[in-house]
Amino acid sequence: MKFDITQATVSRDIKELGLVKILGDDGLYKYKSFNNKNNSDELFHLNKFLLNGIRLVDFGGNIVIIKCFEGMAQGICAFIDKEYKNEFLGTIAGDDTIFILFKTEDESKIFYKKLKENYI
């Protein structure tokens, strides 16, 4: 069976389902759901693992950039979207890079400092 869909559709569906990309015991990446509220301890460890995947945070103008280890940007971005959704206009995540767009340079500077203090 074949389905014609775009990468944007797949990414949107992954986000809506609350799936995050994790490295399995077999060394292959897979998606896992953490929407169940009974998984709070597991979520804490997942968030800690994800945020340890951040290598570099910087900003320029009204954009904050986060460099991650390969394959971790989408999971980290999903966490940031959920935790800080009211602080920025939007995010874009690739394989190892996240862009976060703010209205002003001051907002991006504040968020940059928050990330540096809390996660780096």
C-alpha positions as CSV (number, residue, x, y, z in Angstrom):
1,M,0.0,0.0,0.0
2,K,1.4,3.4,-0.9
3,F,0.4,6.8,0.5
4,D,1.3,10.2,-1.1
5,I,2.0,12.6,1.8
6,T,4.4,15.5,2.4
7,Q,7.1,15.6,5.0
8,A,5.2,18.6,6.6
9,T,2.1,16.4,7.0
10,V,4.2,13.6,8.7
11,S,5.9,16.1,11.0
12,R,2.6,17.7,12.0
13,D,1.1,14.3,12.7
14,I,4.1,13.3,14.8
15,K,3.8,16.5,16.8
16,E,0.0,16.1,17.3
17,L,0.5,12.5,18.5
18,G,3.1,13.6,21.0
19,L,5.7,11.3,19.6
20,V,9.4,11.8,20.2
21,K,12.4,10.3,18.5
22,I,14.5,8.1,20.8
23,L,17.5,5.9,20.3
24,G,16.6,2.3,20.9
25,D,18.7,-0.4,22.5
26,D,19.4,-1.8,19.0
27,G,21.1,1.5,18.0
28,L,18.2,2.5,15.7
29,Y,15.9,5.5,16.1
30,K,12.3,5.0,16.8
31,Y,9.3,7.1,17.8
32,K,7.6,6.7,21.2
33,S,4.5,8.3,22.7
34,F,4.6,10.0,26.1
35,N,1.0,11.5,26.1
36,N,-0.1,9.2,29.0
37,K,-0.2,11.3,32.2
38,N,0.8,8.2,34.2
39,N,4.3,8.5,32.6
40,S,5.5,11.5,34.6
41,D,8.6,9.8,35.9
42,E,9.4,8.5,32.5
43,L,8.7,12.0,31.0
44,F,11.1,13.6,33.5
45,H,13.9,11.2,32.4
46,L,13.1,11.7,28.8
47,N,13.2,15.5,29.1
48,K,16.5,15.3,30.9
49,F,17.8,13.0,28.2
50,L,16.6,15.3,25.4
51,L,18.0,18.5,27.0
52,N,21.4,16.8,27.4
53,G,21.3,16.6,23.6
54,I,21.8,20.3,23.3
55,R,25.3,21.2,22.2
56,L,25.1,24.9,21.6
57,V,22.7,27.8,22.0
58,D,23.1,31.2,20.3
59,F,21.0,34.0,19.0
60,G,21.0,36.7,16.4
61,G,18.4,39.4,16.1
62,N,15.0,37.9,16.9
63,I,16.1,34.2,16.3
64,V,17.5,31.7,18.8
65,I,19.4,28.8,17.3
66,I,20.0,25.5,19.1
67,K,22.5,23.0,17.8
68,C,21.8,19.4,19.0
69,F,23.4,16.0,18.6
70,E,22.4,14.4,15.3
71,G,18.8,13.1,15.3
72,M,17.7,14.9,18.5
73,A,16.4,18.3,17.3
74,Q,12.8,17.3,16.6
75,G,12.4,15.7,20.1
76,I,14.0,18.7,21.8
77,C,11.9,21.1,19.7
78,A,8.7,19.3,20.7
79,F,9.7,19.7,24.3
80,I,10.4,23.4,23.9
81,D,7.1,23.9,22.0
82,K,5.2,22.3,24.8
83,E,7.0,23.9,27.7
84,Y,7.5,27.5,26.3
85,K,4.7,27.8,23.6
86,N,3.6,31.2,24.7
87,E,7.1,32.8,24.6
88,F,7.8,32.7,20.9
89,L,6.1,32.9,17.5
90,G,7.2,29.5,16.2
91,T,9.9,26.9,15.8
92,I,11.5,24.9,13.0
93,A,13.5,21.8,13.7
94,G,15.8,19.8,11.3
95,D,17.9,16.8,12.3
96,D,20.4,18.7,14.5
97,T,19.3,22.3,14.4
98,I,16.4,24.3,15.9
99,F,15.4,27.8,15.0
100,I,13.0,29.7,17.3
101,L,11.5,32.9,16.1
102,F,10.6,35.8,18.4
103,K,8.9,39.1,17.8
104,T,11.8,41.2,19.1
105,E,15.5,40.9,19.7
106,D,14.9,41.5,23.5
107,E,12.6,38.5,23.7
108,S,15.2,36.3,21.9
109,K,17.9,37.5,24.3
110,I,15.8,36.7,27.4
111,F,15.0,33.2,26.1
112,Y,18.6,32.6,25.1
113,K,19.7,33.4,28.7
114,K,17.0,31.2,30.1
115,L,18.2,28.2,28.0
116,K,21.9,28.9,28.9
117,E,21.1,29.1,32.7
118,N,18.7,26.1,32.8
119,Y,20.0,23.6,30.3
120,I,23.5,24.3,29.1
